[in-house]
Amino acid sequence: MYTFRGGVHPFEGKDITEDKAVINVSPKGEMVFAVDQHIGAPATVCVNVGDVVKKGQIIAEPSGFISANILSSVSGKVKSIEDRFSIQGTKSTCIVIENDNLDTWDEKWGPDKAISDDAWKEYTRDKIIEIVKDAGIVGLGGAAFPTHIKLNPKNFEEIDTVLINGAECEPYLTSDYRDMIESKDSLICGCKILQKVFPNAVIKICIEDNKPSAIKSLAELTANEEKISIVTLKTKYPQGGERQLIYAVTKRKVNSKKLPSEVNVIVDNVGTVVAIYDAVVRRIPLLGRVITCSGDAFLKPGNYYVPCGMNYLTFINETCPFIATPKKIINGGTMMGTAVADLDVPFSKKSNALLAFIEDDEDIYETTPCINCKRCMDVCPINLMPMSMMKCALSLQYEEYNRLNGLECIECGCCTYVCPAKRPLTQNFKMMKKKTSEYLKAKEAGK
């Protein structure tokens, strides 16, 4: 099995939802679409208050090279354009649409425009990339990088390996697993579409060994495929991290200053590949995504396809209610997710999980001084020295933090997880990375 140095194996918690089939959620209430549902420049609003929009219509366009379309997941009337908070706690421009519940499709999209599973073979790679861009597809593994940019590197003919990330190493999350079980045919056809985009590449679907059903079924589907194969990964966090996955499978190294395409590799999440298939073949753009709701505070934990723009509170009240008031709510997984203070916010392309717990386990722990046990260094997948980095963070030593390669930290949380002193290492590194970057930029500018 393929793996990397370091990492941890936390409590998985996947048995709560791994056998729960995806439930489609119908949009309810007013729909709110933020313009920054991706990495890069926020999209530019291209509708006005009072406009009638259709399902699948572009309501905000890319405003820079790294940017993506925002499409309406419903038909209705633009009610307002105003600043709203996101689940990350930041404010951004949002388009508020009053759902007319008619599901009137934009002329470009819809099930009646679907093509056969072979018709796309007549498309050029440029045509496929254009469809992906029009569909507003971004990476669904968490980063939300615009996919049409990733599919069109300058050296596309040199790309020899495309890794489909099905590791899903975060505890509790099972949405990718359900995609591999329920949408396996779509996933394989999506891989074949990627072969058209990268004609000289082999496709490797990478899955951790704690998902034997997915490995078996996809292995059967790819048994006669010359350039598509299944790679079994050792179950270990953060095996699904881009750098760790690339190294585990190809032994090629990537750092924060290097893109995977520079080592002739492209990495796409399984959900992203299914979204590519949906856009190219089914003519359904990215209007929502599968998320995992898990934790002991939910009455009906499971996997749900939720349309972008729907309010979290509306979804919880209507579909996935709490059995008790949770003390901790997490957006994402327990390792890299962030605590949530307010659920009166909309779903977006960045949403991938919502965890809710009746008790907060962190309440029982007390932070104590570092004992220099070096456990944090042993598990760091980037081979950094967290104990030394923490000293720099506490004393704001930017130069030394940079010398220790602190900017290479991927904020995976492994060091915090194993620390017997329960020190908030990752939280401090996240803050220190931002401040060190600002310091170095100011220094370079001569300020």
Buried (B, 14 or more C-beta within 10 A) or exposed (E): EBBBEBBBBBEBBBEBBBBBEBBEBBBBBBBBBBBBBBBBBBBBBBBEEEBEBBBBBBBBBBBEEEBBBBBBBBBBBBBBBEEBBBBBEEEBBBBBBBBBEEBBBBEBBBEEBBEEBEEBEEBEBEEBBEBBBBBBBBBBBBBBBBBBBBBBBEEBEBBBBBBBBBBBBBBBBBBBBBBBBBBBEBBBBBBBBBBBBBEEBBBBBBBBBBBEEBBEBBBEBBEEBEBBBBBBBBBBBBBBBBBBBBBBBBEBEBEEEEEBBEBBBBBBBBBBBBBBBBBBBBBBBBBBBBBBBBBBBBEEBBBBBBBBBBBBEBBBBBBBEBEEEBBBBBBBBBBBBEEBEEBEBBBBBBBBBBBBBBEEEEEEEEEEEBEEEEBBBBBBBBEBBBBBBBBBBEEEBBEBBBEBBBBBBBBBBBBBBBBEBEBBBBEBBBEBBEEBEEBBEEEEEEE
